[in-house]
Amino acid sequence: MRNIVVRALVVAASAATALLLTTTGAQASVQQGETDPVFDRPAVTADVGPYVTKLTHSQATSRLRSSGITWSSSGNCSNRNNPTCTSFDQVNLATIQGAQTLKSASGCALNITGGTETGHASGTYSHWNGYKLDYSLYSCVGNYIRNNFGYIGGNKWQSGSGNIYFLESNHWDVTYYNCGGC
């Protein structure tokens, strides 16, 4: 019973913090490299922990299409359990909103080549768990990321909101902790 009460208090406190940040427009002060002690991950503004909204593939593609964002797969499919597909099943709403924010802020064409399908590295903030998207290498997007985000070493840049943009050999691998200003 005690665990339930404690969990309810954590949820209520997280929701109240998110509401306060939303209604006041306040920004949390986060130092480079600081981690959230409760959820053991990089601290980000207005985060409410593991309570995220998941989308179906159809819901995600509708949002992407409305923003002019394209997607493709080597298998021309969307089955989450097939590594040659590009699926958005169980993607986080904030991840899709992050893609929409990148598209609108950069004005660049954006094509997603990896979503929540199997075949990517595992981990809490993984593709499978809805936190990551892969983008095609377009010079417009690459220039926008390099010129507007902070270089943090090892082919990685971090946006002001805490999202990580990692330049791999043939795509951008992006971890969305939040929507990046949506």
N, C-alpha and C positions, 0 to 999 in steps of 0.2 A: 504494500500500500504506500509506503514511504517513497519508493521509486516512482510511482505514478504521480504523487504530489510534487516531487522534485522536478520531474519531467514537465509537468503542467506549468510550473513556475518558470522554467527555462523557456518554454514555448511562449508564454505570456510576455516575458521580458524581451525576448527577441522580436515579437510582433510589435510591442510598444516602442522599442527602439526604431524599428523600420518605419512605423507610423510617424514618430517624432521627426525622423530624418526627412520623411516625405513631406510632412505638413510644414516644417520650418525651413526646408531647403538647406539644412545644415549638412556639412561635410565632416565625416570622421577624420581625425588626424592620424595618418598612418605613416610610420617611418619606413624607409627602404629596408627590406628584409624582415620586417616585423611579422609575426604570425599570430593568428587568432588562437588564444590559449584553449578555448572550448572545443573547437573543431580541428585544431592542428593543421592549418593550411594558411597560405598568405592572407593577411587581413585585407578586407575590401570594404568599401563604403556601403551601408544599408544592407548588409548581408543578413539573412535570417537562418543561416546554417543549412542543415540537410533538408529543409522543407522547401522543395522546389516543385514547380508545376511542370508536369511531363506532357508532351504533345504526341499525337498520333502522326504517322507519316503524312496523311492527308491534311491535317491541320497545319503542319510545318510547311508543306509545299504550297499551300494556299497563301501563307504569309510571305514566303520567299517570292512566289510569282508576283504578288502585289507590289513588291519592291523592285522587281526587275532582276532578281538574282536567279541564275541558272544553276543546274546541277547535272552531273553526268556520272556514269559508271562504266567500267571496262566490260561488265557483263550485261549492260543495258537493262538493269533490274533494280528492285528496291527491297529484296528479302533481307531482313536483319541477320539471318543466320547463314548468309552466303557472302564470303569475303570479296567477291567480285562485284557486288552490288553497292549502291549508295543508298542507305536507309536513314530515315529520320524518326523512325519509331522509337519512342521513349526519349527523344531529345528534350533538353530543358528549354522552357519558354525563353529564359534569359539568353540562352545560346543563340536561338533564332533571332531574337531581338538584337543581339550583339552583331550578327551578320548584317541585319538591316541598318544598324547604326554605322557600321563600317562602310557599307554601300552609299548611304546618304552623305556621310561626312567626307568621303574620299571622292565621290562622283565617278568612281571607276567601275568598269565591268567586273562582276564577281561571279565565279563559277565554283561550285562546291564539288569536290571529288571524293570526299570521305565524310561519313556521318557516324551513325551509331552501329553500323554493321560489325560483325565479328572480324577478327584478323588484325586488329590494332593492339598496341601494348595495353596491359591491364593497369589498374590503379583506381584510386578513388575518383580522381578528376580525369577520367578517360573518355574515349569515344563512346564505348559501350554504355557508360553511365550518363551520357548526354552532355558532357562538358566541352567536347572538342569538335571542331570541324576542320577539314582540309580544304585549301583553296588552290586553284590553278595558279601558276606563276605568270602573272601579267606585270609588265613594267610599271604600269600606273599604280597598282596596289602596292607593289614592293617599294616604290618611291614614296608613296604616302606613309607607309609604316616606318620606313627609315627616317623620314623627315619630321614625323610628328610624334613618335614615341621614343622613350628613353632606351638607349642601348644598355643591356645588362650582361653582355658577354656571351660567347659561344653561339653566335648566330641567333640571339634572342633579343627581342625588344619588348618593353612593357608599356602599356597604355597608362594614362593617368588614373584610370579606374582600376588598374591592377591586372588586367587580362594580359596573357603572355602570347606573343607572336614568335614562333620558331621557324626559321627558314631551313627546311630540309633540302635534300638534293633536288627534288622535283616538285615540291609543293610547300605552301605555308601551312603549318600545323598550329592551330590557335586554340588556346584554353580560355574559355569564358567562365570566369567566376561570377560575372554579372553582365548586364546588358550594355555596359559601356556608355551610359548617358541617355538611354532611351526615355 
